[in-house]
Amino acid sequence: MYYIYILKSLKSGKFYIGWSTDLRKRLREYNSSQSLATKSGIPWELEFYASFKTKKLAKGFELYLKSGSGKAFAYKRLLP
């Protein structure tokens, strides 16, 4: 399975969108400073995730969520 996720920084309140095949491992990596892109926002918590059968579907949804209309959808429908 492929997972798309939205993380929230408890430090800054910012969101981060990504994908992984091992969601728990990826979250541990983020919170242990193993990712330079998210190091400044530690600690991170999982706000939303969805699973997909194929990498193509997962990457497509990730790209959508990172677009302008995808962000609007996420803020309206997926995030508190």
Secondary structure, 3 states (H helix, E strand, C coil): CEEEEEEEECCCCCEEEEEECCHHHHHHHHHCCCCCCCHHHCCEEEEEEEEECCHHHHHHHHHHHCCHHHHHHHHHHHCC
